[in-house]
Each structure stands twice: as C-alpha cells, then as structure tokens.
Amino acid sequence: MRPVLSGARRRSRHLVLWTVSLFLLTTLLPSPARADNPIVQTIYTADPAPLVHNGRLYLYTGHDEDGSTYFTMRDWRVYSTTDMANWTDHGSPMSLATFAWADANAWAGHVAYRNGKFYWYVPVRNRATGGMAIGVAVGDSPTGPFRDALGRPLVENGEIDPNVLIDDDGQAYLYWGNPRLWYVRLNTDMISYSGSPTQIPLTTAGFGTRNGNASRPTLYEEGPWVFKRNGLYYNVFAAECCSEFIGYSTAPSATGPWTYRGTVMPKQGSSFTNHPGIIDFAGNSYFFYHNGALPGGGGYTRSVAVERFSYNADGTIPTINMTTAGPPQVGTLNPYVRQEAETIAWGTGVETEPSSEGGMNVGFIENGDNIKVKGVGFGSGASSFTARVASGTSGGQIEVRLGSATGTLVGTCTVPGTGGWQNWTTVTCPVSGATGTRDLYLRFAGGSGYLLNLNWWQFTPGGGSGGNLLTNGTMEDGTTGWTSSGGTLSSATDVAHGGSRSLLNSGRTSAWQGPHQNVTSSLTNGKSYTTSVWVRSQSGTPSAKATLTFTADGTTNYVQLTPAQTVNTNGWTQLTGTATVSWTGTLTNASFYVETAAGTDGLYIDDASFQ
Ligand code: FUB
C-alpha cells in the first residue's frame, strides 16, 4: 500500500523545496537539465562509499533528512550503476532499526566484500552508553537485506567513520576515528578482531599541519578512506574543520608510517563537511564526495557526487574540483531490455518508494515531472514503448521525448486508473523517430495531484528495416536462437548483465569459435548496422569482438561489427560499433557471432542487439 498520508506530507515538503528552488536551480546550476551531479535528486544523501562487484558499481550513502539542522540521519541507502551516468535506486536496506542497541546517528559507513558476503560497517550512537560505536551488518547481496552481525558494537571508543582495507595477504584492517585515527586487525570472519585498537600517530609529517588549533595540530579530521594501489597505501580523509577539504597521505604498509601528500579536493560546495570515496571501475578512477548542491542543500542537507580522474604518473592524486557535469558515460543504456524506472540520470519532481513487485518504483509523479535517462542506444529505431504502471487516481500520460523534457515527442502512452498505487498494469504505445544514441526523457502529463507510478519500462525495436535482428538477444529464453561454432553453449544463471540469464560458450578450442546466430533472412544489402553486445570471459582477459560472416556467390566474407575490446572475468564489457554490410550476388549463410582475437577462454554474452 502506498503510504498516502506520509507520502503527501513528504511530498508537500518536496513541493516547497522544488518550487522555491526551481528558480535557484535555473540560476545557480549552469545547465540543470544536463547535469549529472549530484547523483541522487530524490533525497539528500551523504558520505559516499563505492564498491565494485560483478561489473556494477554500488554506492552506499547516508541519508540527510529533509530540513535537517544537525546530522539527522536514520537510514542508509544503496544506488548502483554500470555506466556512471544512470543510477539505479535500491532503496534503504539498512537503518538504525537494524541495530537494536543503537538509537541515533546513522553516519558514514563502508561496505567490504569477503567470502560471498557483504559487511557494512557504520558508526551509530549506542543507546546504553550514549557514545558513538562501530556496528557491523552482514548481507548476502550488495543490496541487502542486511542484518546486525553481532547484536552489539564491534568496537566502541566514541569515534566514527569506519573504513576497511583487505590487504593482498588477506589481512583486513578496520580504520576509523574523529578526532583520533585508529586501526585494528579484523579476523577473516570480518566481525571480530585480534589485538587491541591501535592509535595511528597523528604527526604533522604524516597528516599535515593545521594552523591555530593546539588540540588538533594535524589536518586529519575524519572519514579515512584507505586503499592500496601499485603497492602504495593511500589514506584519503576529510581535512581541517570547518569547512573541510579532502587531503591524503601515503604509506609503505597498511599500518604506516604515513606521509602527508596534499589536497585532493579543495574546500568548495556549500557543505562544511566533505567525505571521500575512491574506486576504479571499467578502466577509470573515480572520486566520490558530497556537497550541498541540491536545492535546499547545505551542511546538513548534503548530496553525493562523483568525478572521474587519472592518477599522476608518479602515483600522486591530482587536485579534483566539483562539477555539475560529472563523469562521461561508459557505453550506452540498452532500451530493448527491461529498465527499472528508478534508473535515472536526473529526476525532476519525482520520488522513489518500495514497489509491491520488488525493488523500487518511481512515484509521487505530478504534471510536468520528468526523468532523464542518459545515452540511450536506440540504434536504427524503436517501434513501441512499454511501461509497467499503476495509478490510484485516473492516471495520465507518459510522454516519450528525446534530448530534453520539451524535446522531440516520439510517443505518448496513456496510463489509466488501476484502482491503486500498487495495482500494476502494462501499457504499450507506438514510437516513431527514436534512433541513434539519445538522452531519453519520460515526461509525465495530466491533471492536478498525483498521476501515476512507474515500475519499469522497455522499448521494442522496430520491425522490418529497423529493430534488433537477433532473436533472444536478452538471453532470457535460454539458448533459443543461438548456436556455437565450437565448444558448449549453455544458458548461464551465475552471471547476467540484465535480467537473470546470460549465454555461455565454454570449451572453445579456437579463437574464432563463439556464440552464433543466423541472420541471413534479415539482412539488407548496403545497410549500416549498429551492434551492441555485453561480454565477459570465463577466464583470462581475451580481446573480444563481434563479427558478421556471410557467403555471397560462393565467397565467404567477414565484417568486423565492433572494435575488439579486452574483456575480463569480473564484469561486463560492452562491444559496440556500426558497420555497413554489402555484397554482390546471392547471399547465403549470414551469421552474427562473438569471437576473440586469440585464445580459447570461455565467453559469456548478454543483451545483444544487431540492428
Ligand atoms: O554524516 C555524518 C558525518 O558527517 C560523517 O560521519 C562524517 O564523515 C561527516 O561527513
């Protein structure tokens, strides 16, 4: 059931927020419709902690309550992305209620993965002592649910901001502290430790010099983010107060000695705190932080954001400034597989809530609200748009637009009243003119009040001259439509790019062997085809590419459909490209396939389109 009353109350605050701030948004942010920072627009978020798992980047955050005048934080949130531009909202799988012994301050946490489990370390206030303690929750998936692993604090000394490093030798360290800085060696169970918490000496050589504060002579303030890169240990932390900037130190071991190296991010962004998180993903390095950039934002109403950066050749970190543009998108978003409505680059006026169908849905939608989904790869065209919708009133319209919220209208779906905000139905409408790679805007129109809820959407490729020529490109129908030129073909459920299945070609004995699909009857002579296919290896790091082979008048031809790209076992790599296919004479035996430049590593493929 939709929480009508609390939703209405919640929304009225947002209404004020959004109305008051629309003017600010247009005047203060250079290009609000195009901005990708902050990452989340539906609520205030703080204290980012990224984790990469199975080819997705998960972002764990705190949640500043609307209108806060202190660090009023009661739950934590999870978001994820595969492209650094569109973020999926996974809701709140952990709150103060997870820790029966805690009564306040759901502050800055960190998630570590070990032995198939996810461990979320957080600072919370211990009801019994009134002091800050570190709790640990455990979950079987990156999006939870999470349960208190101990039923009591893991460690308690009144200090905050836990962060975990698992060193190459398997030893895990828990770091935390404000005003001091501590570490303790975690046991392999990740929920107990050996020895006593050890204080890291806060020397000015190690952590810089803070002027004019005798009780805190070094720059270290809070929020340690410790990681290892090329044999060097980095501690990136919130420095000085207040305002904070982000500084960092390096060390030859996990336990020091630390040497102060300088500024990562200067003081900026209208929040007097900042909080770092650094991670590599899809071949790039990313710096996460928070600021007060959303309308109504400030020191207690913060928002997480991200920038891409490159380490200097000597391993030092360059100075990084906050931007509203954020990082470039990695690849494109496939509109021909089911996409969650809560996968958003920028939402205007909308909120999210748990869906009765699982996951989250977009809700509290009113006339003029819209969702931007960035870099959608329509290829040679979509023929229809399908949406999973509900409405407790009389519904409204979903306008399918390209480029901006007032951009080209390529389709309109009418949503009826469904008798309840969680009574779901599926609507489909024709689409014309959605081609190439475009920013998609779903704009909602109707009367006054709430119009509809949206759970997911999906485009159908155009038929005939357009659309995906591949049968079962999502691999959700097992091996249907696919054969292999060598080895064994199977439907895999252990990894999937979208949905719950991918296609595995194991036991390859030649580089040219891979999953094939016959497309002879669908090809048009002289036509340009766009390919997108997600690939990961079963072993090794082979270079993979999509190829079309065909025979015309007895001669066999090969067209490279995508550039070759290195793929790996940890995540999905998108092969994408456009190539013209032409022949002379009679066409026979045209086959789309994925192969490697060399080697026989098994290949997983998923979400393939050739159109
Ligand atoms: O969000 C509450 C506190 O503010 C965090 O624990 C600190 O790192 C600072 O960001």
Residues whose N, C-alpha, C, O or C-beta is under 5 A from the ligand:
A	BS01	FUB	A46 D47 F71 W107 A108 I160 D161 E222 G223 T273 N274 H275
